[in-house]
């Protein structure tokens, strides 16, 4: 299963926005970064609407990726999805810490590093 299929399997509600993005961008092939940005926006929308139904399974996938050999995929998840998720969550006025309960140990380490870097960049 490729990463797009794994994401949709872990968060079935993402299938519609994913397919809409694919149609919108046709014939261009979507980059993983575009998919992960769209996924982050989808998660923020779900949380804004009070739905956390698929978050546990989605973050289990994120944690699984942290332990895989594919460093390019890990980097995309960490700097693409997690970074976008933090930024978009803050943009809508929510606290990014609301995701902490869903994070596995490897993901939480990345999350904390991103939070520290985010805070440090705003001190400038």
DSSP file (Angstrom, degrees, kcal/mol; ACC not computed):
  #  RESIDUE AA STRUCTURE BP1 BP2  ACC     N-H-->O    O-->H-N    N-H-->O    O-->H-N    TCO  KAPPA ALPHA  PHI   PSI    X-CA   Y-CA   Z-CA
    1    1 A X              0   0    0      0, 0.0     2,-0.1     0, 0.0     0, 0.0   0.000 360.0 360.0 360.0 131.9    0.0    0.0    0.0
    2    2 A X     >  -     0   0    0      1,-0.1     4,-2.3     4,-0.0     5,-0.2  -0.293 360.0 -98.0 -80.3 173.8    1.4    3.4   -0.9
    3    3 A X  H  > S+     0   0    0      1,-0.2     4,-2.6     2,-0.2     5,-0.2   0.862 122.2  55.0 -64.9 -36.4    1.3    6.3    1.6
    4    4 A X  H  > S+     0   0    0      1,-0.2     4,-2.4     2,-0.2    -1,-0.2   0.931 110.7  45.8 -61.6 -44.1   -1.8    7.9    0.0
    5    5 A X  H  > S+     0   0    0      1,-0.2     4,-2.4     2,-0.2    -2,-0.2   0.885 112.3  51.2 -65.1 -38.7   -3.7    4.6    0.4
    6    6 A X  H  X S+     0   0    0     -4,-2.3     4,-1.8     2,-0.2    -2,-0.2   0.893 109.8  50.0 -65.9 -39.5   -2.4    4.3    4.0
    7    7 A X  H  X S+     0   0    0     -4,-2.6     4,-1.9     2,-0.2    -2,-0.2   0.945 112.6  45.9 -63.8 -47.7   -3.6    7.8    4.8
    8    8 A X  H  < S+     0   0    0     -4,-2.4    -2,-0.2     1,-0.2     7,-0.2   0.878 110.9  53.4 -65.3 -37.1   -7.1    7.2    3.5
    9    9 A X  H  < S+     0   0    0     -4,-2.4     3,-0.4     1,-0.2    -1,-0.2   0.867 114.8  41.4 -63.7 -35.1   -7.3    3.8    5.2
   10   10 A X  H  < S+     0   0    0     -4,-1.8    48,-0.3     1,-0.3    -2,-0.2   0.721 131.1  25.6 -85.6 -21.4   -6.4    5.5    8.5
   11   11 A X    ><  +     0   0    0     -4,-1.9     3,-2.5    -5,-0.2     4,-0.3  -0.629  67.7 178.5-141.2  77.8   -8.6    8.6    7.9
   12   12 A X  T >  S+     0   0    0     -3,-0.4     3,-1.7     1,-0.3     4,-0.4   0.764  77.2  67.7 -56.5 -28.0  -11.4    7.6    5.5
   13   13 A X  T 3> S+     0   0    0      1,-0.3     4,-0.6     2,-0.1     3,-0.4   0.671  89.8  66.9 -67.7 -13.5  -13.0   11.1    5.6
   14   14 A X  H <> S+     0   0    0     -3,-2.5     4,-2.4     1,-0.2    -1,-0.3   0.627  78.1  83.5 -79.2 -13.3   -9.9   12.4    3.8
   15   15 A X  H <> S+     0   0    0     -3,-1.7     4,-2.6    -4,-0.3     5,-0.2   0.899  88.9  49.5 -60.1 -42.7  -10.8   10.5    0.6
   16   16 A X  H  > S+     0   0    0     -3,-0.4     4,-2.5    -4,-0.4     5,-0.2   0.960 114.0  42.9 -64.9 -52.3  -13.2   13.1   -0.7
   17   17 A X  H  X S+     0   0    0     -4,-0.6     4,-2.2     1,-0.2    -1,-0.2   0.882 114.8  52.8 -61.5 -34.2  -10.8   16.1   -0.2
   18   18 A X  H  X S+     0   0    0     -4,-2.4     4,-2.3     2,-0.2    -2,-0.2   0.940 110.9  45.1 -64.1 -47.4   -8.0   14.0   -1.6
   19   19 A X  H  X S+     0   0    0     -4,-2.6     4,-2.4    -5,-0.2    -2,-0.2   0.882 112.0  52.7 -65.3 -38.3   -9.9   13.1   -4.8
   20   20 A X  H  X S+     0   0    0     -4,-2.5     4,-2.4     2,-0.2    -1,-0.2   0.909 109.6  48.9 -62.9 -41.6  -11.1   16.7   -5.2
   21   21 A X  H  X S+     0   0    0     -4,-2.2     4,-1.9    -5,-0.2    -2,-0.2   0.910 110.5  50.9 -64.0 -42.3   -7.5   17.9   -5.0
   22   22 A X  H  X S+     0   0    0     -4,-2.3     4,-0.9     2,-0.2    -2,-0.2   0.921 112.1  46.5 -60.9 -44.5   -6.4   15.2   -7.6
   23   23 A X  H >< S+     0   0    0     -4,-2.4     3,-0.6     1,-0.2    -2,-0.2   0.910 111.6  51.9 -64.3 -42.1   -9.2   16.3  -10.0
   24   24 A X  H 3< S+     0   0    0     -4,-2.4    -1,-0.2     1,-0.2    -2,-0.2   0.848 115.4  41.0 -62.2 -35.7   -8.3   20.0   -9.5
   25   25 A X  H >< S+     0   0    0     -4,-1.9     3,-1.9    -5,-0.2    -1,-0.2   0.492  91.7 163.5 -94.9  -5.2   -4.6   19.4  -10.3
   26   26 A X  T <<  +     0   0    0     -4,-0.9     3,-0.1    -3,-0.6    -3,-0.0  -0.283  60.9  22.9 -56.2 139.2   -5.1   16.9  -13.2
   27   27 A X  T 3  S+     0   0    0     -5,-0.0    -1,-0.3     0, 0.0     2,-0.1  -0.983 109.1  85.8 -89.5   2.1   -3.0   16.1  -15.2
   28   28 A X  S <  S-     0   0    0     -3,-1.9     2,-0.3     1,-0.1    -3,-0.1  -0.399  80.7-123.0 -66.1 136.9   -0.3   17.2  -12.8
   29   29 A X        -     0   0    0     -2,-0.1     2,-0.1    -3,-0.1    -1,-0.1  -0.649  30.0-115.2 -79.0 134.2    0.7   14.5  -10.3
   30   30 A X        -     0   0    0     -2,-0.3     2,-0.2     1,-0.1    -1,-0.1  -0.444  23.9-130.3 -70.7 140.0    0.3   15.6   -6.7
   31   31 A X     >  -     0   0    0     -2,-0.1     4,-2.0     1,-0.1     5,-0.2  -0.540  21.2-116.2 -82.6 158.3    3.4   15.9   -4.6
   32   32 A X  H  > S+     0   0    0      1,-0.2     4,-2.7     2,-0.2     5,-0.2   0.879 116.8  57.9 -60.9 -37.1    3.5   14.3   -1.2
   33   33 A X  H  > S+     0   0    0      1,-0.2     4,-2.5     2,-0.2    -1,-0.2   0.910 105.3  49.5 -60.4 -42.9    3.9   17.7    0.3
   34   34 A X  H  > S+     0   0    0      2,-0.2     4,-2.2     1,-0.2    -1,-0.2   0.909 111.9  48.6 -62.7 -41.9    0.6   18.9   -1.3
   35   35 A X  H  X S+     0   0    0     -4,-2.0     4,-2.4     1,-0.2    -2,-0.2   0.922 112.7  47.4 -63.8 -44.2   -1.2   15.8   -0.1
   36   36 A X  H  X S+     0   0    0     -4,-2.7     4,-2.4     2,-0.2    -2,-0.2   0.855 110.5  51.7 -69.2 -34.8    0.1   16.3    3.5
   37   37 A X  H  X S+     0   0    0     -4,-2.5     4,-2.2    -5,-0.2    -1,-0.2   0.920 111.6  47.6 -63.8 -43.1   -0.8   20.0    3.5
   38   38 A X  H  X S+     0   0    0     -4,-2.2     4,-2.2     1,-0.2    -2,-0.2   0.898 111.0  51.7 -63.6 -40.7   -4.3   19.1    2.4
   39   39 A X  H  X S+     0   0    0     -4,-2.4     4,-2.6     2,-0.2    -2,-0.2   0.915 108.0  51.5 -62.8 -43.2   -4.4   16.4    5.1
   40   40 A X  H  X S+     0   0    0     -4,-2.4     4,-2.4     1,-0.2    -2,-0.2   0.933 110.7  48.4 -59.5 -46.0   -3.4   18.9    7.7
   41   41 A X  H  X S+     0   0    0     -4,-2.2     4,-2.2     1,-0.2    -1,-0.2   0.882 110.9  51.5 -61.3 -38.2   -6.1   21.3    6.6
   42   42 A X  H  X S+     0   0    0     -4,-2.2     4,-2.5     2,-0.2    -2,-0.2   0.916 109.5  49.1 -65.1 -43.7   -8.6   18.4    6.7
   43   43 A X  H  X S+     0   0    0     -4,-2.6     4,-2.6     2,-0.2     5,-0.2   0.919 110.9  50.1 -63.0 -43.4   -7.6   17.4   10.2
   44   44 A X  H  X S+     0   0    0     -4,-2.4     4,-2.7     1,-0.2    -1,-0.2   0.908 110.6  50.4 -62.1 -41.2   -7.9   21.0   11.4
   45   45 A X  H  X S+     0   0    0     -4,-2.2     4,-1.6     2,-0.2    -2,-0.2   0.927 110.7  49.2 -62.4 -44.5  -11.4   21.3    9.8
   46   46 A X  H  <>S+     0   0    0     -4,-2.5     5,-2.9     1,-0.2     3,-0.2   0.940 113.6  45.5 -58.7 -47.9  -12.5   18.0   11.5
   47   47 A X  H ><5S+     0   0    0     -4,-2.6     3,-1.5     1,-0.2    -1,-0.2   0.887 109.4  55.3 -65.4 -39.1  -11.2   19.3   14.9
   48   48 A X  H 3<5S+     0   0    0     -4,-2.7    -1,-0.2     1,-0.3    -2,-0.2   0.832 108.4  49.5 -61.3 -31.9  -12.8   22.7   14.4
   49   49 A X  T 3<5S-     0   0    0     -4,-1.6    -1,-0.3    -3,-0.2    -2,-0.2   0.405 124.2-106.3 -87.7   1.7  -16.1   20.9   13.8
   50   50 A X  T < 5S+     0   0    0     -3,-1.5     2,-0.6     1,-0.2    -3,-0.2   0.601  76.9 132.5  86.7  12.1  -15.6   18.8   17.0
   51   51 A X      < +     0   0    0     -5,-2.9    -1,-0.2    -6,-0.2    -2,-0.2  -0.867  17.2 156.7-104.0 123.6  -14.8   15.5   15.3
   52   52 A X    >>  +     0   0    0     -2,-0.6     3,-1.0    -3,-0.1     4,-0.6   0.087  35.5 123.7-122.2  19.8  -11.8   13.6   16.5
   53   53 A X  T 34 S+     0   0    0      1,-0.3     4,-0.3     2,-0.1     3,-0.3   0.854  80.3  28.9 -53.9 -46.8  -13.0   10.2   15.2
   54   54 A X  T 3> S+     0   0    0      1,-0.2     4,-2.4     2,-0.1    -1,-0.3   0.399  92.9  96.1 -99.0   3.7  -10.1    9.3   12.9
   55   55 A X  H <> S+     0   0    0     -3,-1.0     4,-2.9     1,-0.2     5,-0.3   0.903  81.3  53.1 -64.4 -40.7   -7.3   11.1   14.8
   56   56 A X  H  X S+     0   0    0     -4,-0.6     4,-1.5    -3,-0.3    -1,-0.2   0.944 113.8  42.1 -60.6 -47.7   -6.1    8.1   16.7
   57   57 A X  H  > S+     0   0    0     -4,-0.3     4,-1.7     2,-0.2    -1,-0.2   0.874 114.7  51.7 -69.4 -35.4   -5.8    5.9   13.7
   58   58 A X  H  X S+     0   0    0     -4,-2.4     4,-2.2   -48,-0.3    -2,-0.2   0.932 111.3  46.2 -64.8 -45.1   -4.2    8.7   11.6
   59   59 A X  H  X S+     0   0    0     -4,-2.9     4,-2.2     1,-0.2    45,-0.4   0.748 106.4  59.4 -73.4 -21.2   -1.6    9.4   14.3
   60   60 A X  H  X S+     0   0    0     -4,-1.5     4,-2.4    -5,-0.3    -1,-0.2   0.897 107.0  47.9 -65.9 -40.2   -0.9    5.7   14.6
   61   61 A X  H  X S+     0   0    0     -4,-1.7     4,-2.4     2,-0.2    -2,-0.2   0.930 110.1  51.4 -63.0 -45.6    0.1    5.8   11.0
   62   62 A X  H  X S+     0   0    0     -4,-2.2     4,-1.3     1,-0.2    -2,-0.2   0.911 111.4  48.0 -58.1 -42.6    2.2    8.9   11.6
   63   63 A X  H  X S+     0   0    0     -4,-2.2     4,-0.7     1,-0.2    -1,-0.2   0.898 108.8  53.5 -65.9 -40.5    3.9    7.0   14.5
   64   64 A X  H >< S+     0   0    0     -4,-2.4     3,-1.1     1,-0.2     4,-0.3   0.908 105.4  54.2 -59.7 -41.6    4.5    3.9   12.2
   65   65 A X  H >< S+     0   0    0     -4,-2.4     3,-1.4     1,-0.3    -1,-0.2   0.847  98.9  63.8 -61.3 -33.4    6.2    6.1    9.6
   66   66 A X  H 3< S+     0   0    0     -4,-1.3    -1,-0.3     1,-0.3    -2,-0.2   0.781 105.5  44.9 -61.7 -26.1    8.6    7.4   12.3
   67   67 A X  T << S+     0   0    0     -3,-1.1    -1,-0.3    -4,-0.7    -2,-0.2   0.399  93.8 102.7-100.5   2.3    9.9    3.8   12.7
   68   68 A X  S <  S-     0   0    0     -3,-1.4     6,-0.1    -4,-0.3    -3,-0.0  -0.398  76.1-124.1 -83.3 164.0   10.2    3.0    9.0
   69   69 A X  S    S+     0   0    0     -2,-0.1     2,-1.2     1,-0.1    -1,-0.1   0.751  82.9 100.7 -77.5 -26.0   13.5    3.1    7.0
   70   70 A X     >  -     0   0    0      1,-0.2     4,-2.1     2,-0.1     5,-0.1  -0.463  48.0-178.7 -70.4  95.1   12.3    5.6    4.4
   71   71 A X  H  > S+     0   0    0     -2,-1.2     4,-2.6     1,-0.2    -1,-0.2   0.814  79.2  58.1 -66.3 -31.3   13.8    8.8    5.6
   72   72 A X  H  > S+     0   0    0      2,-0.2     4,-2.2     1,-0.2    -1,-0.2   0.914 108.6  45.4 -65.3 -41.7   12.3   10.9    2.8
   73   73 A X  H  > S+     0   0    0      2,-0.2     4,-2.5     1,-0.2    -2,-0.2   0.912 112.5  51.1 -67.0 -42.9    8.8    9.8    3.9
   74   74 A X  H  X S+     0   0    0     -4,-2.1     4,-2.7     1,-0.2     5,-0.2   0.931 111.3  48.2 -58.5 -45.9    9.6   10.5    7.6
   75   75 A X  H  X>S+     0   0    0     -4,-2.6     4,-3.1     1,-0.2     5,-0.6   0.902 110.7  51.0 -62.9 -41.3   10.9   13.9    6.7
   76   76 A X  I  X>S+     0   0    0     -4,-2.2     4,-1.8     1,-0.2     5,-1.1   0.920 113.0  45.7 -63.0 -43.3    7.8   14.6    4.6
   77   77 A X  I  <>S+     0   0    0     -4,-2.5     5,-2.6     3,-0.2     6,-0.2   0.921 118.4  42.8 -64.8 -43.9    5.5   13.6    7.5
   78   78 A X  I  <>S+     0   0    0     -4,-2.7     5,-0.9    -5,-0.2    -2,-0.2   0.936 127.8  26.3 -72.6 -47.1    7.4   15.6   10.1
   79   79 A X  I  <5S+     0   0    0     -4,-3.1    -3,-0.2    -5,-0.2    -2,-0.2   0.710 131.4  39.2 -92.1 -19.4    8.1   18.8    8.2
   80   80 A X  I  X<S+     0   0    0     -4,-1.8     4,-2.0    -5,-0.6    -3,-0.2   0.918 127.2  21.4 -89.1 -71.6    5.0   18.5    5.9
   81   81 A X  I  ><S+     0   0    0     -5,-1.1     4,-2.8     2,-0.2    -3,-0.2   0.963 128.3  42.1 -66.9 -54.5    2.1   17.2    7.9
   82   82 A X  I  ><S+     0   0    0     -5,-2.6     4,-2.3     1,-0.2     5,-0.2   0.913 118.0  45.8 -64.5 -42.8    3.1   18.0   11.5
   83   83 A X  H  ><S+     0   0    0     -5,-0.9     4,-2.4    -6,-0.2    -1,-0.2   0.930 115.9  46.0 -65.2 -45.1    4.4   21.4   10.7
   84   84 A X  H  X S+     0   0    0     -4,-2.0     4,-3.1     1,-0.2     5,-0.3   0.891 110.8  54.4 -63.5 -39.0    1.4   22.3    8.6
   85   85 A X  H  X S+     0   0    0     -4,-2.8     4,-2.1    -5,-0.2    -2,-0.2   0.925 109.8  46.0 -62.4 -45.3   -0.9   20.9   11.2
   86   86 A X  H  X S+     0   0    0     -4,-2.3     4,-2.1    -5,-0.2    -2,-0.2   0.946 115.9  45.8 -61.8 -47.4    0.6   23.1   13.9
   87   87 A X  H  X S+     0   0    0     -4,-2.4     4,-2.1     1,-0.2    -2,-0.2   0.933 115.2  45.0 -63.4 -47.6    0.5   26.2   11.7
   88   88 A X  H  X S+     0   0    0     -4,-3.1     4,-1.4     1,-0.2    -1,-0.2   0.855 110.9  54.5 -67.8 -33.9   -3.0   25.7   10.5
   89   89 A X  H  <>S+     0   0    0     -4,-2.1     5,-2.3    -5,-0.3     3,-0.3   0.923 110.6  45.8 -64.1 -43.7   -4.3   24.9   13.9
   90   90 A X  H ><5S+     0   0    0     -4,-2.1     3,-1.5     1,-0.2    -2,-0.2   0.874 106.3  60.7 -66.2 -36.7   -2.9   28.1   15.3
   91   91 A X  H 3<5S+     0   0    0     -4,-2.1    -1,-0.2     1,-0.3    -2,-0.2   0.840 105.7  46.5 -60.4 -33.9   -4.3   30.1   12.3
   92   92 A X  T 3<5S-     0   0    0     -4,-1.4    -1,-0.3    -3,-0.3    -2,-0.2   0.382 122.4-106.1 -91.6   5.5   -7.9   29.0   13.2
   93   93 A X  T < 5S+     0   0    0     -3,-1.5     2,-0.2     1,-0.3    -3,-0.2   0.671  75.8 131.6  84.5  17.3   -7.3   29.9   16.9
   94   94 A X      < -     0   0    0     -5,-2.3     2,-0.6    -6,-0.2    -1,-0.3  -0.660  62.2-109.5 -99.0 159.9   -7.0   26.4   18.3
   95   95 A X    >   -     0   0    0     -2,-0.2     3,-2.1     1,-0.1     4,-0.1  -0.789  16.8-148.0 -89.1 118.9   -4.3   25.1   20.6
   96   96 A X  G >  S+     0   0    0     -2,-0.6     3,-1.7     1,-0.3     4,-0.2   0.702  91.2  78.0 -59.6 -18.3   -2.0   22.6   18.9
   97   97 A X  G >  S+     0   0    0      1,-0.3     3,-1.5     2,-0.2     4,-0.4   0.651  70.8  83.4 -66.3 -12.5   -1.6   20.9   22.2
   98   98 A X  G <  S+     0   0    0     -3,-2.1     3,-0.3     1,-0.3    -1,-0.3   0.693  86.7  56.2 -64.6 -16.3   -5.0   19.3   21.6
   99   99 A X  G X> S+     0   0    0     -3,-1.7     3,-2.4     1,-0.2     4,-0.6   0.618  79.1  93.2 -87.9 -13.6   -3.3   16.6   19.5
  100  100 A X  G X4 S+     0   0    0     -3,-1.5     3,-1.4     1,-0.3    -1,-0.2   0.842  77.1  60.8 -51.2 -41.9   -0.8   15.5   22.2
  101  101 A X  G 34 S+     0   0    0     -4,-0.4    -1,-0.3    -3,-0.3    -2,-0.1   0.704 106.5  48.1 -61.7 -18.3   -3.1   12.7   23.4
  102  102 A X  G <4 S+     0   0    0     -3,-2.4     2,-0.3    -4,-0.1    -1,-0.3   0.551  89.7 103.3 -97.5  -9.8   -2.9   11.1   20.0
  103  103 A X    <<  -     0   0    0     -3,-1.4     2,-0.1    -4,-0.6   -43,-0.1  -0.559  60.7-142.9 -84.4 135.0    0.9   11.3   19.5
  104  104 A X     >  -     0   0    0    -45,-0.4     4,-2.8    -2,-0.3     5,-0.2  -0.326  39.0 -91.9 -79.5 174.2    3.1    8.3   19.9
  105  105 A X  H  > S+     0   0    0      1,-0.2     4,-1.6     2,-0.2     5,-0.1   0.875 124.5  45.0 -61.0 -41.6    6.6    8.7   21.5
  106  106 A X  H  > S+     0   0    0      2,-0.2     4,-1.7     1,-0.2    -1,-0.2   0.923 116.6  45.7 -68.8 -42.7    8.5    9.3   18.3
  107  107 A X  H  > S+     0   0    0      1,-0.2     4,-2.9     2,-0.2    -2,-0.2   0.890 109.5  55.4 -66.7 -39.3    5.9   11.7   16.9
  108  108 A X  H  X S+     0   0    0     -4,-2.8     4,-2.7     1,-0.2    -1,-0.2   0.879 104.6  54.0 -62.1 -37.9    5.7   13.5   20.2
  109  109 A X  H  X S+     0   0    0     -4,-1.6     4,-2.0    -5,-0.2    -1,-0.2   0.936 112.5  43.0 -61.4 -46.8    9.5   14.1   20.1
  110  110 A X  H  X S+     0   0    0     -4,-1.7     4,-2.7     2,-0.2    -2,-0.2   0.913 112.8  53.8 -63.4 -42.8    9.2   15.7   16.6
  111  111 A X  H  X S+     0   0    0     -4,-2.9     4,-2.5     1,-0.2    -2,-0.2   0.923 109.0  48.1 -58.0 -46.9    6.1   17.6   17.7
  112  112 A X  H  X S+     0   0    0     -4,-2.7     4,-2.5     2,-0.2    -1,-0.2   0.887 110.9  51.2 -64.0 -39.5    7.9   19.1   20.7
  113  113 A X  H  X S+     0   0    0     -4,-2.0     4,-2.5     2,-0.2    -1,-0.2   0.921 111.0  48.1 -62.9 -43.3   10.9   20.1   18.5
  114  114 A X  H  X S+     0   0    0     -4,-2.7     4,-2.6     2,-0.2    -2,-0.2   0.905 111.0  51.4 -63.3 -40.6    8.6   21.8   16.0
  115  115 A X  H  X S+     0   0    0     -4,-2.5     4,-2.6     2,-0.2    -2,-0.2   0.924 110.5  48.1 -62.3 -44.9    6.8   23.6   18.9
  116  116 A X  H  X S+     0   0    0     -4,-2.5     4,-2.6     1,-0.2    -2,-0.2   0.923 113.7  46.9 -61.9 -44.7   10.1   24.9   20.3
  117  117 A X  H  X S+     0   0    0     -4,-2.5     4,-2.3     2,-0.2    -2,-0.2   0.884 111.7  51.5 -65.7 -37.7   11.3   26.0   16.8
  118  118 A X  H  X S+     0   0    0     -4,-2.6     4,-1.1     2,-0.2    -2,-0.2   0.940 112.9  44.9 -62.1 -48.3    7.9   27.7   16.2
  119  119 A X  H  < S+     0   0    0     -4,-2.6     4,-0.5     1,-0.2     3,-0.4   0.897 112.6  51.4 -64.1 -41.4    8.1   29.6   19.5
  120  120 A X  H >< S+     0   0    0     -4,-2.6     3,-1.1     1,-0.2     4,-0.5   0.887 105.8  55.1 -64.0 -38.6   11.8   30.5   18.9
  121  121 A X  H >< S+     0   0    0     -4,-2.3     3,-0.5     1,-0.3    -1,-0.2   0.777 105.5  53.4 -67.4 -24.0   10.9   31.9   15.5
  122  122 A X  T 3< S+     0   0    0     -4,-1.1    -1,-0.3    -3,-0.4    -2,-0.2   0.544  95.5  68.4 -87.3  -6.6    8.3   34.2   17.1
  123  123 A X  T <         0   0    0     -3,-1.1    -1,-0.2    -4,-0.5    -2,-0.2   0.645 360.0 360.0 -80.8 -15.3   10.8   35.6   19.5
  124  124 A X    <         0   0    0     -3,-0.5    -1,-0.2    -4,-0.5    -2,-0.1   0.507 360.0 360.0 -71.0 360.0   12.7   37.3   16.7
